[in-house]
Amino acid sequence: MATLILVRHGRSTANTSGVLAGWTPGVGLDERGAEQAAALPARLAAVPLAAAVSSPLQRCRETLQPLLDARPGLPLHTDERIGECHYGDWSGRKLAELSDEPLMEVVQQHPSAAAFPGGESMRAMQARAVEAVRDWNARVDAEHGPEAAYLVCSHGDIIKSLVADALGMHLDLFQRIHVDPCSVTAIRYTRLRPFLVRLGDTGDLAGLAPRETPPADDAEVGGGAGAP
């Protein structure tokens, strides 16, 4: 079956301001995010793509634009099922403020039981994303053959949940996975099992260097801003 190339959107203005964007309109890439998006065509130059699928949110569309400009014949589709988690009343709030919410401990330690007030549960988020990928796998496979690859531009928690599904991990373990902005994760699907062939590849190893401020012990809800 098809190979799925997952790209997290480039660094956004919400990432750098420490805000949980969710589906808040008008959240685009910051300057660093635009640079990351501009580098994407060269990073993927050797990979033939049958199609590109985007979350409807602005930061994903902006991330894909340089790639679409470089490949004018590449079909682009939009699928709400790979859009960001619906964080409901948490959307647009500072992550530092949300860290004091009792629900945050559940999000970190028992996400399969977490449901955002006025939004959706993390189980529902994963279910819709997995359903979308299965549908696109079948469509790309039927139209382009089992060796085809296609790209999906989505969000940190969506990508982490898809990786957990591919690895047969319970959703309660998905906070152990991290994907940086504009990183590439690849999953090759077969009839019997998926294979994770890339995880959070940014094209260099600078993100592994020690940081001036050590990363927190908790997972970064929404995905975080990545390495400086």
C-alpha positions as CSV (number, residue, x, y, z in Angstrom):
1,M,0.0,0.0,0.0
2,A,0.9,3.7,-0.2
3,T,3.6,5.4,1.9
4,L,2.4,8.3,4.0
5,I,4.6,11.3,4.3
6,L,3.4,13.3,7.3
7,V,4.6,16.9,7.6
8,R,3.9,19.0,10.7
9,H,3.3,22.6,9.8
10,G,6.1,25.0,10.2
11,R,6.6,27.0,13.4
12,S,3.6,29.3,14.0
13,T,2.9,32.5,15.7
14,A,1.0,30.6,18.4
15,N,4.0,28.2,19.0
16,T,6.3,31.1,19.7
17,S,3.8,33.0,21.9
18,G,3.0,29.9,23.9
19,V,-0.7,29.8,22.9
20,L,-2.7,26.6,22.2
21,A,-4.1,27.6,18.8
22,G,-6.5,24.7,18.0
23,W,-8.9,25.9,15.3
24,T,-8.4,29.6,16.1
25,P,-8.5,31.4,12.8
26,G,-5.7,33.6,11.5
27,V,-2.8,31.6,13.0
28,G,0.0,31.6,10.4
29,L,3.7,30.8,10.3
30,D,6.2,33.0,12.0
31,E,9.4,34.0,10.2
32,R,11.2,30.8,11.2
33,G,8.2,28.8,10.1
34,A,8.2,30.5,6.7
35,E,11.9,29.6,6.4
36,Q,11.2,26.0,7.3
37,A,8.4,25.8,4.7
38,A,10.7,27.3,2.0
39,A,13.2,24.5,2.6
40,L,10.6,21.7,2.3
41,P,10.7,21.4,-1.5
42,A,14.5,20.7,-1.5
43,R,14.2,18.2,1.4
44,L,11.5,16.3,-0.5
45,A,13.0,16.7,-4.0
46,A,13.9,13.0,-4.4
47,V,10.4,11.8,-3.3
48,P,7.8,11.5,-6.1
49,L,4.4,12.5,-4.6
50,A,1.0,11.3,-5.9
51,A,-0.9,13.9,-4.0
52,A,-0.8,16.4,-1.1
53,V,-3.5,16.5,1.6
54,S,-3.8,19.5,4.0
55,S,-5.5,20.4,7.2
56,P,-7.8,23.3,6.4
57,L,-6.0,25.5,8.9
58,Q,-3.8,28.5,7.7
59,R,-0.5,27.3,9.1
60,C,-0.7,24.1,7.2
61,R,-1.7,25.7,3.9
62,E,1.2,28.2,4.3
63,T,3.6,25.3,5.0
64,L,2.6,23.5,1.8
65,Q,2.6,26.6,-0.5
66,P,6.3,26.5,-1.4
67,L,6.1,22.8,-2.3
68,L,3.0,23.4,-4.5
69,D,4.8,26.3,-6.2
70,A,7.8,23.9,-6.9
71,R,5.5,21.2,-8.2
72,P,2.7,22.9,-10.1
73,G,1.1,19.6,-11.2
74,L,0.8,18.2,-7.6
75,P,-2.9,17.7,-6.7
76,L,-3.9,19.3,-3.4
77,H,-6.8,18.1,-1.3
78,T,-8.2,19.4,2.0
79,D,-9.5,17.1,4.7
80,E,-10.9,18.3,8.0
81,R,-10.3,14.9,9.6
82,I,-6.6,15.7,9.7
83,G,-7.2,19.2,11.2
84,E,-6.0,20.1,14.6
85,C,-7.6,18.7,17.8
86,H,-10.7,20.6,18.7
87,Y,-9.5,22.0,22.0
88,G,-12.8,23.8,22.7
89,D,-12.6,26.3,25.6
90,W,-8.9,25.8,25.8
91,S,-8.3,27.2,22.3
92,G,-6.5,30.5,22.3
93,R,-5.3,30.2,25.9
94,K,-1.7,30.4,27.2
95,L,-0.2,27.0,27.8
96,A,1.4,28.3,31.0
97,E,-2.1,29.1,32.3
98,L,-3.5,25.8,31.2
99,S,-0.8,23.9,33.1
100,D,-2.7,24.6,36.3
101,E,-5.9,23.1,35.0
102,P,-6.7,19.6,36.6
103,L,-7.5,18.3,33.1
104,M,-3.9,18.9,32.0
105,E,-2.7,16.0,34.2
106,V,-5.2,13.7,32.5
107,V,-4.0,15.0,29.0
108,Q,-0.4,14.1,30.0
109,Q,-0.9,10.8,31.8
110,H,-4.2,9.3,30.6
111,P,-5.0,11.0,27.3
112,S,-7.5,8.3,26.3
113,A,-9.7,9.7,29.0
114,A,-9.2,13.4,28.2
115,A,-12.1,15.4,26.6
116,F,-11.7,19.1,26.2
117,P,-14.6,21.3,27.5
118,G,-16.6,22.5,24.5
119,G,-14.3,20.4,22.2
120,E,-13.6,16.8,21.5
121,S,-11.9,13.9,23.2
122,M,-8.4,12.8,22.3
123,R,-9.8,9.4,21.4
124,A,-12.2,11.0,18.8
125,M,-9.2,13.0,17.5
126,Q,-7.2,9.9,16.9
127,A,-10.1,8.0,15.4
128,R,-10.9,10.6,12.8
129,A,-7.3,11.0,11.8
130,V,-6.8,7.2,11.5
131,E,-9.9,6.9,9.4
132,A,-8.7,9.7,7.1
133,V,-5.4,8.0,6.5
134,R,-6.9,4.6,5.8
135,D,-9.2,6.2,3.3
136,W,-6.4,8.1,1.6
137,N,-4.2,5.0,1.6
138,A,-6.9,3.1,-0.3
139,R,-7.5,6.0,-2.7
140,V,-3.8,6.6,-3.5
141,D,-3.2,2.8,-3.8
142,A,-6.1,2.4,-6.3
143,E,-5.2,5.5,-8.4
144,H,-1.4,5.3,-8.4
145,G,-0.4,1.8,-7.3
146,P,1.1,0.3,-4.1
147,E,4.5,2.0,-4.4
148,A,3.1,5.5,-4.5
149,A,3.8,8.1,-1.8
150,Y,1.5,11.0,-0.7
151,L,2.0,13.9,1.7
152,V,-0.3,14.9,4.5
153,C,0.4,18.3,6.3
154,S,-1.1,18.3,9.7
155,H,-0.5,19.1,13.4
156,G,1.6,17.8,16.3
157,D,-1.1,15.8,18.2
158,I,-2.6,14.4,15.0
159,I,0.8,13.1,13.8
160,K,1.7,11.7,17.2
161,S,-1.7,9.9,17.3
162,L,-1.1,8.4,13.9
163,V,2.4,7.2,14.9
164,A,0.9,5.6,18.0
165,D,-1.6,3.8,15.8
166,A,1.0,2.6,13.4
167,L,3.2,1.3,16.2
168,G,0.2,-0.5,17.9
169,M,0.7,1.8,21.0
170,H,-2.2,2.7,23.3
171,L,-3.1,6.3,23.1
172,D,-2.1,6.7,26.7
173,L,1.5,6.4,25.5
174,F,1.4,8.9,22.7
175,Q,2.7,11.8,24.8
176,R,6.1,10.0,24.7
177,I,6.4,10.9,21.0
178,H,7.7,14.3,19.8
179,V,7.6,15.9,16.4
180,D,9.1,19.3,15.7
181,P,7.6,21.9,13.4
182,C,8.1,21.1,9.7
183,S,9.5,17.7,10.6
184,V,8.8,14.7,8.3
185,T,7.4,11.5,9.6
186,A,6.9,8.6,7.2
187,I,4.8,5.5,7.6
188,R,4.8,2.7,5.0
189,Y,1.6,0.7,5.1
190,T,1.3,-2.9,4.0
191,R,-1.5,-5.4,3.9
192,L,-0.7,-6.8,7.3
193,R,1.1,-4.0,9.2
194,P,2.5,-0.5,9.0
195,F,6.2,0.4,9.3
196,L,7.4,3.6,10.8
197,V,10.4,4.6,8.6
198,R,11.0,8.2,9.7
199,L,10.0,10.0,12.8
200,G,10.3,13.8,13.3
201,D,13.1,14.2,10.7
202,T,14.0,17.8,10.4
203,G,16.8,17.3,7.9
204,D,19.5,18.0,10.5
205,L,20.4,17.1,14.0
206,A,20.6,20.6,15.5
207,G,17.4,19.8,17.5
208,L,19.4,17.2,19.5
209,A,21.9,19.7,20.8
210,P,21.6,20.7,24.5
211,R,19.2,23.6,25.0
212,E,19.9,26.6,27.1
213,T,16.6,25.9,28.9
214,P,16.1,22.1,29.3
215,P,12.8,20.8,28.0
216,A,10.0,20.2,30.5
217,D,9.2,16.7,31.7
218,D,5.6,17.0,30.4
219,A,4.7,16.7,26.7
220,E,4.0,19.9,24.9
221,V,0.3,20.0,24.1
222,G,-0.2,21.1,20.6
223,G,3.4,20.1,19.6
224,G,5.5,23.0,20.9
225,A,7.8,25.4,19.0
226,G,10.7,23.0,18.4
227,A,14.4,23.8,18.8
228,P,15.5,27.4,18.7
